[in-house]
Amino acid sequence: MGREIEFVLSKREHEVKIRIDAEGNGDTKLLSKKTLSGVDGIIEFALAPGILKRITIYAELGIPVVIGTTGWDNLIGAAKETYRNAKGPLLRGSNFSVGAHIFFRLCGHAAALINNADEYDVALTEYHHNKKADHPSGTALTAADKILSQLERKTHALTELPENTPIPQDALQMTSIRIGSTPGTHEMRMDSEADFITISHQARNRSGFALGAVRALEWLEGKNGWFEVEAYINTLLEGGK
């Protein structure tokens, strides 16, 4: 993702000031106010450990930040509190692909359509590369939220199969598969005795995620506070600023 984002930044005539990577693949391993001195914006796609410390630094700097790191939903409340009085904006998202957000909307609409057609059962399946640490993916969790908000007979997501017992009928099953180098595939399947319907989003590469993240950082210019990626996507799909 770092290389993809750097390519998009250059293509859109932005300058890369510094690359920070804890594994030593950037210009420095250390993220601090000193190493970020002079930058006009930050894009983070990292591992979740240490994210609250990093967000505290971003809040103190007061410059636009885009967070694509996933796997830290339990810390979002504390992170928002850190940004309550911050001077700059932060935008968080599990997926910056426009196509993925169209997929989210389709999932919610499809769930609403079958809400009274109880012959259809529903499940989500997601595939990612075998180096991805979190499962289910943030994208799958977002899709599940869209479905659960519209389908009354499903009350919660189920990510682990129960042992030697059927899956509860009120559970939305979510299956995560980690294999090879696939950048990401998500599928909603609606199944009945008569037929089945699928809605899927398959990323061909990471370029859509990188472009979305860079455009989100551009969108943050002149703003303050905490934003979720949906705010940016809504303006992109529906018009406005």
C-alpha positions as CSV (number, residue, x, y, z in Angstrom):
1,M,0.0,0.0,0.0
2,G,2.8,2.4,0.8
3,R,4.3,2.0,-2.7
4,E,0.8,2.4,-4.3
5,I,0.1,5.5,-2.3
6,E,3.5,7.0,-3.2
7,F,2.8,6.4,-6.9
8,V,-0.7,8.1,-6.7
9,L,0.7,11.0,-4.7
10,S,3.4,11.6,-7.3
11,K,0.9,11.3,-10.2
12,R,-1.4,13.9,-8.5
13,E,1.7,16.2,-8.1
14,H,2.2,15.8,-4.4
15,E,5.7,15.5,-2.8
16,V,6.4,12.6,-0.5
17,K,8.3,14.3,2.5
18,I,9.0,11.1,4.5
19,R,8.3,7.4,4.6
20,I,8.0,5.9,8.0
21,D,8.1,2.1,8.4
22,A,8.8,0.2,11.6
23,E,10.3,-2.7,9.6
24,G,13.0,-0.4,8.2
25,N,11.6,-0.2,4.6
26,G,11.2,3.6,4.7
27,D,13.3,6.7,5.5
28,T,13.0,6.1,9.3
29,K,11.5,3.7,11.7
30,L,10.5,6.3,14.2
31,L,7.2,8.2,14.1
32,S,7.4,11.4,16.2
33,K,6.5,15.1,16.0
34,K,10.2,15.7,15.0
35,T,10.2,13.2,12.1
36,L,6.8,14.6,10.9
37,S,8.0,18.2,11.0
38,G,7.2,20.1,7.9
39,V,4.7,17.7,6.4
40,D,1.3,19.0,5.2
41,G,-0.6,15.7,5.6
42,I,-0.3,12.1,6.7
43,I,-1.6,8.8,5.3
44,E,-1.3,5.8,7.6
45,F,-1.7,2.2,6.6
46,A,-0.1,0.3,9.5
47,L,-0.6,-2.4,12.1
48,A,-3.0,-1.6,14.9
49,P,-0.6,-1.9,17.9
50,G,0.5,1.6,19.1
51,I,-2.2,3.4,17.1
52,L,-3.5,5.5,20.1
53,K,0.0,6.9,20.6
54,R,0.3,7.7,17.0
55,I,-3.1,9.4,16.9
56,T,-2.1,11.5,19.9
57,I,0.9,12.8,18.0
58,Y,-1.3,13.5,14.9
59,A,-3.7,15.5,17.1
60,E,-0.9,17.6,18.6
61,L,0.4,18.4,15.1
62,G,-3.0,19.6,13.9
63,I,-2.5,18.6,10.2
64,P,-4.8,16.5,8.0
65,V,-4.6,12.7,8.6
66,V,-6.1,9.7,6.8
67,I,-6.1,6.4,8.8
68,G,-6.5,3.2,6.8
69,T,-5.2,1.0,9.6
70,T,-7.8,-1.6,10.6
71,G,-8.3,-4.0,13.6
72,W,-8.6,-1.4,16.4
73,D,-12.4,-0.8,16.6
74,N,-12.3,-1.2,20.4
75,L,-10.1,1.9,20.6
76,I,-12.1,4.3,18.4
77,G,-13.9,5.9,21.4
78,A,-10.6,6.8,23.1
79,A,-9.2,8.0,19.8
80,K,-12.2,10.3,19.2
81,E,-11.7,11.7,22.7
82,T,-8.1,12.5,21.8
83,Y,-9.3,14.4,18.8
84,R,-12.1,16.3,20.6
85,N,-10.0,19.5,20.8
86,A,-7.5,18.9,18.0
87,K,-6.9,21.7,15.6
88,G,-6.7,19.5,12.5
89,P,-8.9,16.9,10.8
90,L,-8.6,13.1,10.9
91,L,-10.5,10.7,8.6
92,R,-10.8,7.0,9.4
93,G,-11.9,4.2,7.1
94,S,-11.6,0.5,6.7
95,N,-11.8,0.8,2.9
96,F,-11.2,3.8,0.6
97,S,-12.2,2.1,-2.6
98,V,-15.2,3.8,-4.3
99,G,-16.3,0.4,-5.6
100,A,-16.3,-1.1,-2.1
101,H,-18.6,1.7,-0.9
102,I,-21.0,1.1,-3.8
103,F,-20.9,-2.6,-2.6
104,F,-21.8,-1.5,0.9
105,R,-24.8,0.4,-0.4
106,L,-25.9,-2.5,-2.5
107,C,-25.7,-4.9,0.5
108,G,-27.9,-2.6,2.5
109,H,-30.4,-2.2,-0.3
110,A,-30.5,-5.9,-1.0
111,A,-31.1,-6.7,2.7
112,A,-34.0,-4.3,2.7
113,L,-35.5,-5.9,-0.4
114,I,-35.5,-9.4,1.2
115,N,-36.6,-8.3,4.7
116,N,-40.1,-9.7,4.1
117,A,-38.9,-12.5,1.9
118,D,-37.9,-14.8,4.7
119,E,-37.1,-17.8,2.4
120,Y,-33.7,-16.1,1.9
121,D,-30.8,-16.8,4.2
122,V,-27.8,-14.5,4.0
123,A,-24.0,-14.9,4.6
124,L,-20.8,-12.9,3.9
125,T,-17.5,-14.3,2.7
126,E,-14.3,-12.4,2.4
127,Y,-10.9,-13.4,0.9
128,H,-7.6,-11.6,1.6
129,H,-3.9,-12.2,1.2
130,N,-2.3,-14.5,3.8
131,K,-0.3,-11.7,5.4
132,K,-3.4,-9.8,6.6
133,A,-3.5,-9.8,10.4
134,D,-7.1,-9.0,11.2
135,H,-10.1,-11.1,10.4
136,P,-12.8,-10.5,9.6
137,S,-11.7,-7.6,7.5
138,G,-12.9,-4.1,8.3
139,T,-14.7,-4.1,4.9
140,A,-16.6,-7.2,5.9
141,L,-17.6,-5.7,9.2
142,T,-18.9,-2.6,7.4
143,A,-20.9,-4.7,5.0
144,A,-22.3,-6.7,7.9
145,D,-23.4,-3.5,9.6
146,K,-25.3,-2.5,6.4
147,I,-27.1,-5.8,6.2
148,L,-27.9,-6.0,9.9
149,S,-29.4,-2.5,9.9
150,Q,-31.9,-3.6,7.2
151,L,-32.6,-7.3,7.8
152,E,-34.7,-7.7,10.9
153,R,-34.3,-11.5,11.2
154,K,-30.5,-11.2,11.6
155,T,-29.6,-9.7,14.9
156,H,-25.8,-10.2,15.1
157,A,-22.7,-11.2,13.1
158,L,-21.2,-14.6,13.7
159,T,-17.4,-15.0,12.9
160,E,-16.7,-18.3,14.6
161,L,-18.6,-21.5,13.8
162,P,-20.3,-23.1,16.8
163,E,-19.1,-26.6,17.6
164,N,-21.3,-29.5,16.6
165,T,-24.5,-27.4,16.3
166,P,-26.3,-25.6,13.6
167,I,-25.7,-21.9,13.1
168,P,-28.4,-19.8,14.8
169,Q,-31.0,-18.6,12.4
170,D,-30.7,-15.0,13.7
171,A,-27.0,-14.9,13.1
172,L,-25.3,-13.4,10.0
173,Q,-22.4,-15.8,9.3
174,M,-19.2,-14.2,8.2
175,T,-16.4,-16.4,6.8
176,S,-12.8,-15.1,6.4
177,I,-10.3,-16.9,4.1
178,R,-6.6,-15.9,4.0
179,I,-4.8,-17.2,0.9
180,G,-2.0,-16.2,-1.4
181,S,-1.7,-12.5,-2.4
182,T,-5.3,-11.6,-3.2
183,P,-5.9,-7.9,-2.4
184,G,-9.5,-8.5,-1.3
185,T,-12.8,-10.1,-2.4
186,H,-16.1,-9.7,-0.5
187,E,-19.4,-11.5,-1.3
188,M,-22.9,-11.2,0.1
189,R,-24.9,-14.4,-0.8
190,M,-28.7,-14.6,-0.5
191,D,-29.8,-18.2,-0.7
192,S,-33.3,-19.9,-0.9
193,E,-34.5,-23.3,-2.0
194,A,-35.4,-21.9,-5.4
195,D,-32.4,-19.8,-6.2
196,F,-29.5,-17.7,-4.9
197,I,-28.3,-14.2,-5.5
198,T,-24.8,-12.8,-5.0
199,I,-23.4,-9.3,-4.7
200,S,-19.6,-9.1,-4.8
201,H,-16.7,-6.7,-4.9
202,Q,-13.4,-7.9,-6.1
203,A,-10.3,-5.7,-6.0
204,R,-8.0,-6.3,-9.0
205,N,-5.2,-4.5,-7.2
206,R,-4.5,-1.9,-4.5
207,S,-4.6,1.1,-6.8
208,G,-8.3,1.9,-6.0
209,F,-7.6,1.9,-2.2
210,A,-4.5,4.2,-2.7
211,L,-6.3,6.6,-4.9
212,G,-9.2,6.8,-2.5
213,A,-6.9,7.5,0.4
214,V,-5.1,10.3,-1.4
215,R,-8.3,11.9,-2.6
216,A,-9.6,11.7,1.0
217,L,-6.5,13.6,2.3
218,E,-7.2,16.3,-0.4
219,W,-10.8,16.4,0.7
220,L,-9.8,17.2,4.3
221,E,-8.1,20.5,3.4
222,G,-9.7,23.3,5.4
223,K,-11.7,20.9,7.7
224,N,-11.3,20.2,11.4
225,G,-12.4,17.3,13.7
226,W,-13.1,13.6,13.3
227,F,-14.5,12.2,10.1
228,E,-15.5,8.7,9.0
229,V,-14.7,7.7,5.4
230,E,-18.5,7.6,4.5
231,A,-18.6,11.5,4.8
232,Y,-16.0,11.7,2.0
233,I,-17.6,9.0,-0.1
234,N,-21.0,10.6,0.2
235,T,-19.7,13.9,-1.3
236,L,-17.9,12.0,-4.0
237,L,-21.0,9.9,-5.1
238,E,-23.7,12.5,-4.4
239,G,-21.8,15.7,-5.2
240,G,-20.8,18.5,-2.9
241,K,-17.6,19.3,-1.0
